[in-house]
Amino acid sequence: MAIALRLSRGGSKKRPYYRVVATDERSPRDGKYLEQIGTYNPLLAKDDENRVKLVEDRVRYWLGVGGQPTDRVARLLDKAGIKERVATNNAKKAEPGKKAKDRAEDRASKLADAEQARLDAEEAAKAAAAAPAPVVEEAEAPAEAVNEATPDSDAGDTPGEVEGESAQAPAEG
């Protein structure tokens, strides 16, 4: 028969109270047990001496005959100094799977590309601001001559629009 040292729940709804028991591991949680070896009241403050009460010599006996404590009981025994608990891995905090790692790498590369594009745009803006703007001198010509000089422009354009377009064109390049 395999012995388990575990908690058996008592108390009322939302007011838990546990017995620390030595039991056959096949028996139900709140079922028949071999011996009660302590109590645990999680409602009390962590530094309260009545939170965990253990009968130390009986706990050592059941550990000596092969009793295996559950994780919570092992924590209680470790705090009481009866048995040192081996740290276990939290399965929920395990390493992510392959697909999750791939998604994280893709996200990181997209962020790096966006940051590089932003830096390039800032650098280009600084270079454009540092370079002197070309000075465009406007030719003083009659409005009719301007319309004839630009055959690509529409006939309905006013001279101001044509001059504005020609003045803006060199600044864009």
C-alpha positions in Angstrom: 0.0 0.0 0.0 1.4 3.4 -1.0 1.1 6.1 1.6 0.3 9.7 0.7 0.6 12.7 3.1 -2.0 15.1 1.9 -4.6 17.6 2.8 -8.2 16.6 3.6 -10.7 19.5 3.3 -13.1 20.4 6.0 -14.9 23.6 6.9 -17.8 25.3 5.2 -18.2 27.0 1.8 -15.5 29.6 1.3 -14.1 28.9 4.8 -11.6 26.1 4.2 -9.9 24.2 6.9 -7.6 21.3 6.2 -6.4 18.2 8.1 -2.9 16.9 7.2 -3.4 13.2 6.9 -1.6 10.0 6.1 -3.7 7.9 3.8 -3.7 5.3 1.1 -3.1 7.2 -2.1 -6.1 5.4 -3.8 -8.6 6.7 -1.3 -10.6 9.9 -2.1 -9.4 13.3 -0.9 -11.9 13.7 2.0 -12.4 9.9 2.5 -11.0 7.4 5.0 -7.5 8.1 6.3 -5.0 6.2 8.4 -4.0 9.0 10.8 -4.4 12.7 11.2 -0.9 14.2 11.6 -1.7 18.0 11.6 -4.0 20.8 10.6 -3.7 23.8 8.2 -5.9 26.9 8.3 -5.2 29.1 5.3 -7.5 31.8 6.6 -5.1 32.8 9.4 -2.2 35.2 8.8 1.0 33.7 7.4 2.9 34.5 10.6 0.3 33.1 12.9 1.5 30.0 14.9 -1.9 28.3 14.6 -1.9 28.4 10.8 0.0 25.1 10.5 0.1 22.5 13.3 2.0 19.3 12.8 2.8 16.3 15.0 6.4 16.1 14.1 7.3 12.6 15.3 4.3 11.1 13.4 5.2 13.0 10.3 8.7 11.7 10.5 7.4 8.2 11.0 5.2 8.3 7.9 8.0 9.7 5.8 10.2 6.9 7.2 7.9 4.2 6.0 7.7 5.6 2.5 5.0 8.3 2.7 5.0 10.7 -0.2 3.8 14.2 0.5 1.8 16.2 -2.0 3.3 19.5 -3.2 1.4 21.6 -0.7 2.2 19.3 2.2 5.8 19.3 1.1 5.8 23.1 1.3 4.3 23.0 4.8 6.9 20.4 5.9 9.7 22.5 4.4 8.6 25.6 6.3 8.4 23.6 9.5 11.9 22.3 8.9 10.9 18.7 8.9 11.7 17.8 5.3 13.5 19.9 2.7 11.5 20.3 -0.5 13.0 19.9 -3.9 12.0 22.9 -6.1 9.7 21.9 -8.9 9.2 23.6 -12.3 6.0 25.4 -12.8 4.6 23.9 -16.0 2.7 27.1 -16.8 6.0 29.1 -16.9 7.8 26.6 -19.1 9.5 27.6 -22.3 7.1 28.5 -25.2 6.6 26.1 -28.1 8.2 26.3 -31.5 5.3 28.2 -33.2 5.2 30.8 -30.4 9.0 31.3 -30.7 8.6 31.8 -34.5 5.8 34.3 -34.0 7.9 36.2 -31.5 10.9 36.3 -33.9 8.6 37.5 -36.7 7.2 40.2 -34.5 10.8 41.3 -33.4 12.0 41.4 -37.0 9.0 43.5 -38.1 9.6 45.9 -35.2 13.3 46.1 -36.1 12.5 46.8 -39.8 10.0 49.5 -38.8 12.6 51.1 -36.5 15.2 51.1 -39.3 12.7 52.7 -41.7 12.0 55.4 -39.2 15.7 56.1 -38.6 16.3 56.2 -42.4 13.4 58.7 -42.8 14.8 60.9 -40.0 18.2 60.8 -41.5 16.9 61.8 -44.9 14.9 64.7 -43.3 18.0 65.9 -41.6 20.0 65.7 -44.8 17.3 67.7 -46.7 17.2 70.3 -43.9 21.0 70.7 -43.8 21.4 71.1 -47.6 20.9 74.6 -48.9 17.7 75.0 -50.9 18.3 76.0 -54.5 17.4 79.6 -55.2 15.0 80.0 -58.1 14.8 83.4 -59.7 11.5 84.2 -61.3 11.7 85.5 -64.8 9.7 88.7 -65.3 7.7 87.9 -68.3 4.2 88.8 -69.4 1.5 86.3 -68.4 0.8 85.5 -72.1 4.5 84.5 -72.6 4.3 82.1 -69.6 1.3 80.3 -71.0 3.0 79.9 -74.4 6.2 78.7 -72.7 4.5 75.8 -71.0 2.7 73.8 -73.6 2.0 71.0 -71.1 -0.1 73.2 -68.9 -3.8 73.5 -69.3 -5.2 76.6 -71.1 -7.3 77.4 -68.1 -4.3 77.8 -65.7 -3.7 81.2 -64.3 -0.2 82.5 -64.4 0.1 82.3 -60.6 -0.5 78.5 -60.6 2.0 77.9 -63.3 4.7 80.0 -61.5 3.8 78.2 -58.3 4.3 74.8 -59.9 7.6 75.7 -61.4 8.8 77.2 -58.1 7.9 74.0 -56.2 9.3 71.5 -58.6 13.0 72.0 -57.8 12.4 71.9 -54.1 10.9 68.4 -54.2 13.9 66.8 -55.9 
